[in-house]
């Protein structure tokens, strides 16, 4: 019976990590549904970008208030969970603060730092919640943020509050048991914040304190495992995916669009048949452009899973700001929703996709949204983790133009003029200089 708590802890840990691993495997499978694209060039620059943008939060601080608050939560949550390693060792071995004897006075510094960070996280979370629910900053109340997206943002804030309070309460009851010299509560750690919670527990008996400390300890570790698995269902999956997302980001200059090699070969073949082999010019793809998630590349699908729904992209989008239907954030959210629907289809049908008569284009993203885009790249520049909504928009536009001839009338007129006159204007190129002869 002495080892029963350790066994229960092992089962909980294995179940939590196992469930997370299963969901992570599904995410990787879904991302791999995308087409291949080579993002292995310039590894040093990619690693530097990842450190600067994902780890260093360099683009977050472009908005100083939210950037600083996010940095506090990010650093605090990551560092505080270093103690998770000690909790796991304690849970598996039945010890208490197993690391303390090896670190000596440095352990006191660590605990004190963790508590200060926990307090700062609580302050930051309160401000975040106030900005969303009291001040009601506009970008958090756009149409795409109704329902689950809004609830998800609040749930994660509540999660962080609960975990930080449990951490501080655990330390407060622990310190009282240390003062009472109750075995196995060795004197270890410094508690500058949780000491203010001591009056809440000062009148409890030793037995009650032990029960409370153990309850806080178990609730803390169970809460972390729940939080870990909640990430799969939440926009906060970016906690994990921001790093590969920034590493594999497009390194080309903003505004440089990829040339479709099949179209390029056809044009070259028409201009100079000897320069292009017949096989190369006569093998068109099954489809130009994108209609569903299967047509996107794997980096674009990873972008969809990485979206933080912060709304910075839509907040700088000129189409969105002028009241048009386009929201770059909604483009990424809809792509992720469709990808999840496809993933669930694969889960139900044991890895085989059964046609559901749906697709990303029209069922999720409308042509009106796509043609509202000015292709200015403001959304790409604003994203704090290098997501590229524009690439999805342009690929879907390509399908509408080349496969359906469904471009707006003004654009079709321009392309017809270019084809017939060599210029976007409705007159022959031989007449271009006639304006100079006008009196």
N, C-alpha and C positions, 0 to 999 in steps of 0.2 A: 504493500500500500504506500510505502514511502516514495516509491518511484512513479506513482500514479499521476501526479501533476506534470512530471517530465514527459510521460507518455502522452498525456492529453496535449501538452504543448507541441510535441513532435507531430502529432496527427494534425493539429490546427495549422502548423507551419507548412507541412507537406501539402495539405489541402489548398491553402491559400496560394502558395507558390505554384502548385500544379495547375490550379484553375487559371492563374495569370499566364503561365507558360502556354496553356492551350489557347487562350484568347490571343496571345501575342503571335502564336503560330498561324492563327486564322488571319490576322492582320497582314502578316508577311505574305501569306498565300494570295490574299486579295490584291495586294500591291503588285505581286508578280503576274497578275492577269494583264497588266499593261504591256505595251510593246517595248522592245529593247531600245535603249538609248545609251550611248557611251558617255559616261561622266567620270572617267577614270584619269583624265589628263590633269596635269599640273597638281599633283597631290600635295605639294608643300603649300601652295596658295590656298587650296581647298581646306587643308587643316588649319591654316592661319585664319581663314574666314570663319570656320566653325568656332575656334577659340574666341575670336573677337565678337561675333554676332550672337552665337548661342550661349557660350559660357560667360563671355564678358558683358552681354546685354547692351552692346554698343548702340543699337538702334532704338532700344526702349527709352533711353534717356533723352531722345529728341523731344519728348514731352516730359519735362523735369519732374513734375509732381507724381504722375502715375509711374514714370520710370523709376524714381527713387523708391516708391512704395513697393513696386514689383521686385526691385532688387533686394529690399529688406526681407520680403516673404520668401524669395528664391533662396537667398543665402541662409536665412534662418532655418527654413524647412530642411534644406539639404544638410546643414551642419548638425542640427539637432538630431537628425536621424542617424548620425554617426553612432549615437548612443544605442541605436537599434542593434548594432553588432554585439554590444555588451548584453542587451536584453536577451538576444537569441542564445548567447553562451550561457547566461544565467538560467534561461528556461530549459536548455538541454541538459545542463549539469546539475541543476538544483542549487547552485551557489547564489551569492548575492553580491552585486558589484564586484564581479570577478576581476575586472581590469584594474581596479583601484590600487591594490598592493604593488602592481608593476609600474604604475605611473607616478606614485608618490604625490608630491605637492602639485604636480602638473595636472593631476586629476581634479583637484579643487578648482584650478583655473578653467578647465574644460567645463565643469558643471556650472560654474558661475557664468561663463560665456554663453552656454546653452540657455540658461535661464533669462539672461538679458535679451538674447535673440528671440526667445519665446514671447517675452513681453512686447518687444517691438513688432513681432508678427501679429499679435493681438491688436495692437494699435493700427497697423497697416490694414488688417482685415476689416476693422470697424470703419475706417475711412473708405475703403473700397465699397463696402456694403452701403454706406451713406451716399456715395457718389451714384451708385446704381439705383437705389430705392427711395432716397429722400430728395437729393438734388435732381435725380433723373436726367443725367447727361444724355443728350439726344441720340448719340450713336449706339447706346445700349437699349434704345426703345424703337428701333426701326422695325418694319413689318416682319423681317426674317427672324427677329429675336423674340417673337411671342411664343408662349407655350414652353416646350421643353428647353430650348436654348437659354431662356431667362432663368428657369428653375434650376437648370444645371449650374449656371454661374453662381447662384445663391447657395445651392447645396454644397459646393466645394468650399465656399467661405465658412459655412457652418461646420463642415468637417474639420477645417483648420482650427477653428475656435475650440471645438471639443477636444481635439488632440493636444493642443497647447495647454488647456485647462487640466486635462488628465495628467500631463507631464508635470506641471507645477504642483498639483495636488499630491501626486505620488511622492515628489521630493519633500513636500511639507510634512506628510505623515512619516516618511522615512527618517527625516531629521529628528522628529520627536522620539522615535524609537531608538535612534542613535544616542540621544541624550539620556534615555532611560537605560542604556546599555543592555538592550534586549538582543539575545542571539537570534539570527546571525547578522544583525544590523551593525556592521562595523562602522567606525567613525571615518567617513570618507565623503568628500564633496563639500562645496561651498554653495550656499543657497540664498543669494542676495534678493531674489524676487519672491520665492515661495515662503520666505520667513514672514512675510506680511499675511500669509494665510494661516499661520500657526494659531492665532486666537480662535479660528473656526474649529480646530481639532483639540485644543488644549484640555478640554474637560472630559475627553473620552478615556475610557479604561485602556489598558495595554492590549487586551484581547480585541477590543473594538478598533484600536489603531492598526493592529496587525491585519484585521479583516479589511479595513479601509485601504490600507497600503496595497495589499494583495489585489483588491478589487480594482483600484486605479491602475496597477501594473498590468493585470490581465486585460482590462478594458482598453488600455493604451496599445498593447500589441495587437489585440483583435481589431481595433480601430484602424491601425496601420495596414493590416492585411485586407480589411474591407476597402480602404482607400485605394490600395494598390489595384484591386480588381475592379473598382469603380472607374478607374481611368479608361478602361476599354469602352465604356459607354458614354464617356464624357469628352468634351472639347479639351480637357486637360491631359489628353494623350500627348499633347505637345511637350509635356515635361520630359518625355522620352524621345519623341521623334524630332524635336527641334535640332538635335545634334546631327543626325544623318541628313536631315532636310537642308541644313545650311552647308554641310560638306558637299552634297551633290547638286547644289544650286548652279544655275547657268552662269558661267563666267564671261559670256559674251557681253559686249557693250549693250546697255539698255537701248531698245529701239532697233536692234539688229535682228531681223526675222530670218528664220531658217528657210532656205530655198528648197522647195520640193524637188528632189533629184529627178523624178520622172518627168515633170514639166520642163525642167532645165534640159534634159536630154532631148525631148521632143522639139524644143525651140532650136537647140543646137543642130539637130538633125535637119530641120527645115532650112536653116541658114547655111549649113555646111555638111551635107550628107557624108562626105568622106571623113569628117572628124569624129563621127559617132558610128559605132557598129550597128548593124541592123537589129541584132538581138537586143542590144541595150535600149534602142529607141522604141521597139515594138512590144515591150513587156510592161503594160500599164498595171498599176496596183488594182486590187479588187475594188477599192473605193478610195476616192480622194477625200481627205478630211475626216472629221469625227462625227459620229452620231451617238455612240455609247461608250461606256467606260473601257470596253475592250479595245477601242481604237486609240485611246490615250496611251502615252508612255508611262512607265512605272514611276518616274519622278513626279509626274503630274498627279498620279494617284496617291503618292506619298504626301504631296502637298495638301491634298484634300484631307487626309487623316491628321495632318500637322496643324491645320488652321486653328488659331486660338479664339476666333470669333471676336477679336478685340474691336473690329470695325474701323481701324485706322485706314484701311484701303478705301472703304466706301466714303469715309470722311473727307478724302481728298479727291474723289472721283468727280470730274466735272459733270458727267452725265447724271450721276446721283444727286449732286448738289443743285442741279437745275430741274429736278423733279422727274427725271426719266426713270423708267422701270429698272434699269441696270443697277445692281449692287455687287461689286466684286466679291464681297464677303458671302453673299447669297450664292454666287456661282460656285464657290468652294464648298459651301455647306450642302448644296444640292448634289454636287458631284460625289461627296462623301455619302449622302443618303442613298443615292443610286448604287454606289459601290457596296454599301452595307446590304442593300436589297439583293444584289447579285450574290454576295457572300452567303446570305441566309438561304438563298436558292440552292447554292452548292452544298450547304450543310444538310439541308433536308433531303437532297437527292444524291447524297454520298459522293460528292465531288464532281458530279456531272451537272452542267447548267441546262435546265429545261426552259425553253423559250417562254417568256412571260408576256410577249407582245408589248413590251415597254422598251423605251430607250431614253438616254439622257436628254437628247434633243427633242423638244416639243413636250414630252411627258414631265420633264423637270425644268429644263431651261428653254425659254421661248426665243424665237428669232428676234422679237422686239428687244429683248435684253441684249442680245449679241450685237445688233446693229446700232444700238445706242452708244456703244463704246467708241471713244475717239482714238484709241490705241496710243494714248499719251504716256503710258508706263508709270503714271503717278501711283497706282495701286501697288505695283511691284517695288517701287522705291520706298513706299511707306511701310511695307510689311516688316515687322520686327524679326521675322525668322525666314526671310527670303522666299516666300511663297509667290508663285507667278500665275495669277488668274488670267492674265492677258494671253498666255500661250494657249489655254483651253478655249478662250473666246475666238482667237484667230483660227485655230484648227477647226472649230465648228463652222465658222464663217466660210472656210475653204470648201467644206462639204456643200453648204447652201449655194455657193457660187458655181462650183465646178460640176456638181452632180445634179443640182435641182434648178440651176439658173434662177435662183430665188433671191438674188440681191435686190436691194431697193432700186426703184426706177431710176433715180439720179445716178446711181453707181453703174447700172446697166448702160445708161446713155453714155456715160464717160468711157466705159470700156469699149463700147461700139465705136465711139469717136476715135479712140486710140487705134483700134483695129483698122478703121477705114481711112483715117486722116493722119495717123501718126502723132496725134496730140489729143488732149481731152476736150478741145473746143470744137464746136460744130461747123468748122470750115476747113477747106483743104490746106495742107501745109504750104502749097504754092501761093496761097493768099495771105500768108502770115505778115508780110511786110507792107501790105497795102495801106495800112494805117499811116505809114510814113508819107504816103503820097496825097493824103487827104489835106485839103486847104483849111 
